[in-house]
Each structure stands twice: as C-alpha cells, then as structure tokens.
C-alpha cells in the first residue's frame, strides 16, 4: 500500500507543477502579445505620419535663356527707281553681283530729256541776248538823260526792262541746270557698297520716272544684318540694349552666330503683347542671307543672389501659391510666395521665403499647416515589431 500512496502524491505534484508552468506560459504569452500589439500600434501610427524630403533653397543665381523666332534683313537696303523717263540702253549688274558705291548698274536712253536740254539751251541764249540788248538800251538812256533827249519815265522803263531781262536769264539758267542734273540720272549707280538682290528691268524696257511700281534694282548691304524679334512683355525688362544673343538658321545646323541687341521700340504692341527688338549680326563672310528665318536665343543676365526651389515644391490652391516648409518640431508651415522667374525644373522665388527654410520638395496632397511629418533619412521613432508580432 505504501508505493501506491507515493505514486498518487507524485502524480498530484506533477499535475500541479504542469498547471503552474502552463499558467506561467499563458501569462507570459498574454504579456508578450500585449506588448507586441502596443509596439505594432505605435509603429502603425508612426507609419501614418507622411515622410517628406526637404532641402534648403538654392541661393545660386542661374543664367536664363529663351528662344524666339526672328527674321534677318539687310542692315542697309536701297530700292532704286529711275529719275528720268526713257528706255533701258544697257544694264551692268545682275542679281548676286557685288558692287561698290558709284558703280553703274544701268544706263537709260532719254530722248525727251535730250530735247528738253536743247530747248533750255536755246531759251538761255535768247534770254542772254535780250538781256544784253536791254543793258545797252539802258546805258544809252543814262547818257542822254542830261541832254533832255530821254525823259525820266523812259529811263525808268528801260531800267525795269533790263532787270526783267536779267531775271529771265537766271530763270533759263536754273532750268538748264536742273535738266543737266537730271541728265546725270540717265546712269543708274549703286548708292553704297553692297549686293544686288533684285533686278526688275531688262534691255529696251520702257522706264517711267518716279517711285511707282517695282524698283529697277535693290542694293543691300549684307556685311551686317538686322534681326527683328518680338519679345514678350514679361521679358522686356531683362532684354536691355547690349544684351548678347546667338542666332541659328536652318541652312547651318549646329552653328551659332553671335548677335547684340542694338535698339528697342520701347512700346508694347497691344495686339500681341510684345515689344519689337533690333539685333545686329556680323555677316562679313556673307554666310547669312537677307530675308532668312532665324531662331534667336537670348542670354539673360545672371542674378548675384536668388532663391531657387524645385517646381514640384509649389502648391496651388484657392488661396494662392504656397511652399511647404518644416519647422523645428517637424510640423508643416505653409508660406505664400511669388515667382520671379520660371527656370523650367526650378523656379526663382520673388518673395515669401527665407534662405534657412527647409522646403518640402514634393509635398503630399492635402498637406496643411500644423501637420506632423517625418523627414526622409532621419531615424524613425519606432521600428516595425515584425519579430514580436510573429
């Protein structure tokens, strides 16, 4: 009977021990699960805080360029018309010819002008003869006035007639001089060194004096070219006299020709909102052509200091334009800003931002002042209790 009693007691002790161990395990498991749930809740809340990337504004001024279409024109261009009527006797220069100032372009046969000159010469000779006769008559009257053979009134008439005849001589001489000057225009000459770009006449063509119709020749000075560009009003203040630019043309892909802003219209066209600018391009080698299309790229002046932020940092809403910044407590502060220049990927801030502001580069949607955020790269406040959850 003794061994049986010992066996029952041992079994009871073993059962109690197993129960105690089981209870301890249950308590430990519940405690571990509670701690894991608490850590998981903290980690979930931490993950709910937006993670943002921040950076200080770039204070380095960036050079800005922008491109506009333009049209090249000769620096000087003369449309040459005939001053006398007649027929083209001969022409000396065709299109593309390089001419110097005074070179003969064409000669005009003007028979009507030749006849007018002959008539004017005859009228001048007649006027001089009449003037000589009137002068002699006046002198004889002056000699006879003391003897009483000529009255005072007769002498006055002779004096007036002599003055009238002298005036007719001057008039005839002026008319002949005028025709002599017109005779020189029978030779059409180049007004300056340049290139003949247009010829609208041929041998034997009838020519009418005056500027009606097409010009006989067009001479262009292409050693320098003018480029006219319409600059938008918001860029006019940056494109000043002397601003450097470069020009590209389709016939020379990859090449750039330097140009300089020489003049501005100083007025805005209300129809297009642009200001007309004149640039000068050196064309001493004759590579560029008058009338050609060109792309003009302006090099705007580089500011000494600027506040540049990524374009993705801008927030547009009903209250205006804002930039999100992060304070020392990792909370969002929205600042209203203005844009000075659009640089493409970046924008230059005109006002509303300081150099030490931590700008959120890509703020999430719906972010507002006071929101808690976590800066990317900073140590997390809680780690994911993955092992404990398991």
ChimeraX attribute file (.defattr): number of C-alpha atoms within 10 A of each C-alpha:
attribute: neighborCount
match mode: 1-to-1
recipient: residues
	/A:1	5
	/A:2	6
	/A:3	7
	/A:4	9
	/A:5	10
	/A:6	11
	/A:7	11
	/A:8	11
	/A:9	11
	/A:10	12
	/A:11	12
	/A:12	12
	/A:13	12
	/A:14	12
	/A:15	12
	/A:16	12
	/A:17	12
	/A:18	12
	/A:19	12
	/A:20	12
	/A:21	12
	/A:22	12
	/A:23	12
	/A:24	12
	/A:25	12
	/A:26	12
	/A:27	12
	/A:28	12
	/A:29	12
	/A:30	12
	/A:31	12
	/A:32	14
	/A:33	15
	/A:34	13
	/A:35	15
	/A:36	19
	/A:37	15
	/A:38	13
	/A:39	19
	/A:40	19
	/A:41	14
	/A:42	17
	/A:43	17
	/A:44	15
	/A:45	11
	/A:46	18
	/A:47	16
	/A:48	12
	/A:49	13
	/A:50	15
	/A:51	17
	/A:52	17
	/A:53	16
	/A:54	20
	/A:55	15
	/A:56	17
	/A:57	21
	/A:58	16
	/A:59	14
	/A:60	13
	/A:61	15
	/A:62	19
	/A:63	11
	/A:64	16
	/A:65	12
	/A:66	12
	/A:67	14
	/A:68	14
	/A:69	16
	/A:70	23
	/A:71	16
	/A:72	23
	/A:73	23
	/A:74	24
	/A:75	18
	/A:76	16
	/A:77	18
	/A:78	17
	/A:79	14
	/A:80	21
	/A:81	19
	/A:82	20
	/A:83	18
	/A:84	21
	/A:85	19
	/A:86	21
	/A:87	19
	/A:88	20
	/A:89	17
	/A:90	17
	/A:91	18
	/A:92	12
	/A:93	18
	/A:94	17
	/A:95	14
	/A:96	13
	/A:97	14
	/A:98	16
	/A:99	21
	/A:100	14
	/A:101	11
	/A:102	13
	/A:103	17
	/A:104	17
	/A:105	22
	/A:106	22
	/A:107	19
	/A:108	24
	/A:109	19
	/A:110	18
	/A:111	12
	/A:112	11
	/A:113	18
	/A:114	14
	/A:115	11
	/A:116	15
	/A:117	20
	/A:118	13
	/A:119	13
	/A:120	21
	/A:121	17
	/A:122	14
	/A:123	19
	/A:124	21
	/A:125	15
	/A:126	15
	/A:127	21
	/A:128	20
	/A:129	14
	/A:130	19
	/A:131	21
	/A:132	15
	/A:133	15
	/A:134	20
	/A:135	18
	/A:136	14
	/A:137	16
	/A:138	20
	/A:139	14
	/A:140	13
	/A:141	19
	/A:142	16
	/A:143	12
	/A:144	13
	/A:145	14
	/A:146	11
	/A:147	8
	/A:148	9
	/A:149	10
	/A:150	15
	/A:151	13
	/A:152	14
	/A:153	9
	/A:154	13
	/A:155	19
	/A:156	14
	/A:157	12
	/A:158	21
	/A:159	19
	/A:160	14
	/A:161	19
	/A:162	21
	/A:163	15
	/A:164	14
	/A:165	21
	/A:166	18
	/A:167	15
	/A:168	19
	/A:169	21
	/A:170	14
	/A:171	15
	/A:172	20
	/A:173	19
	/A:174	14
	/A:175	18
	/A:176	21
	/A:177	15
	/A:178	13
	/A:179	17
	/A:180	16
	/A:181	11
	/A:182	15
	/A:183	17
	/A:184	11
	/A:185	16
	/A:186	22
	/A:187	23
	/A:188	22
	/A:189	19
	/A:190	24
	/A:191	18
	/A:192	17
	/A:193	18
	/A:194	23
	/A:195	23
	/A:196	22
	/A:197	17
	/A:198	18
	/A:199	19
	/A:200	12
	/A:201	17
	/A:202	14
	/A:203	13
	/A:204	14
	/A:205	14
	/A:206	14
	/A:207	19
	/A:208	15
	/A:209	11
	/A:210	13
	/A:211	13
	/A:212	9
	/A:213	8
	/A:214	14
	/A:215	17
	/A:216	19
	/A:217	25
	/A:218	20
	/A:219	27
	/A:220	27
	/A:221	22
	/A:222	25
	/A:223	19
	/A:224	20
	/A:225	26
	/A:226	25
	/A:227	29
	/A:228	21
	/A:229	22
	/A:230	20
	/A:231	20
	/A:232	16
	/A:233	16
	/A:234	12
	/A:235	14
	/A:236	17
	/A:237	8
	/A:238	14
	/A:239	19
	/A:240	17
	/A:241	14
	/A:242	12
	/A:243	16
	/A:244	18
	/A:245	23
	/A:246	19
	/A:247	22
	/A:248	19
	/A:249	19
	/A:250	11
	/A:251	13
	/A:252	11
	/A:253	8
	/A:254	8
	/A:255	11
	/A:256	15
	/A:257	16
	/A:258	16
	/A:259	23
	/A:260	20
	/A:261	22
	/A:262	16
	/A:263	15
	/A:264	19
	/A:265	11
	/A:266	10
	/A:267	11
	/A:268	16
	/A:269	14
	/A:270	8
	/A:271	6
	/A:272	11
	/A:273	13
	/A:274	18
	/A:275	20
	/A:276	18
	/A:277	22
	/A:278	18
	/A:279	26
	/A:280	21
	/A:281	24
	/A:282	18
	/A:283	18
	/A:284	11
	/A:285	9
	/A:286	12
	/A:287	12
	/A:288	24
	/A:289	15
	/A:290	19
	/A:291	14
	/A:292	14
	/A:293	17
	/A:294	21
	/A:295	19
	/A:296	25
	/A:297	20
	/A:298	21
	/A:299	17
	/A:300	18
	/A:301	16
	/A:302	12
	/A:303	11
	/A:304	9
	/A:305	11
	/A:306	19
	/A:307	22
	/A:308	26
	/A:309	24
	/A:310	19
	/A:311	17
	/A:312	14
	/A:313	20
	/A:314	21
	/A:315	21
	/A:316	11
	/A:317	8
	/A:318	5
	/A:319	7
	/A:320	10
	/A:321	15
	/A:322	19
	/A:323	26
	/A:324	25
	/A:325	23
	/A:326	25
	/A:327	12
	/A:328	7
	/A:329	10
	/A:330	14
	/A:331	17
	/A:332	23
	/A:333	21
	/A:334	19
	/A:335	17
	/A:336	17
	/A:337	17
	/A:338	16
	/A:339	15
	/A:340	14
	/A:341	15
	/A:342	13
	/A:343	17
	/A:344	10
	/A:345	10
	/A:346	17
	/A:347	21
	/A:348	23
	/A:349	20
	/A:350	14
	/A:351	13
	/A:352	12
	/A:353	21
	/A:354	12
	/A:355	13
	/A:356	9
	/A:357	17
	/A:358	20
	/A:359	29
	/A:360	25
	/A:361	21
	/A:362	17
	/A:363	22
	/A:364	14
	/A:365	7
	/A:366	7
	/A:367	16
	/A:368	14
	/A:369	13
	/A:370	14
	/A:371	14
	/A:372	16
	/A:373	19
	/A:374	21
	/A:375	16
	/A:376	12
	/A:377	10
	/A:378	8
	/A:379	9
	/A:380	13
	/A:381	10
	/A:382	14
	/A:383	14
	/A:384	17
	/A:385	18
	/A:386	10
	/A:387	7
	/A:388	13
	/A:389	14
	/A:390	7
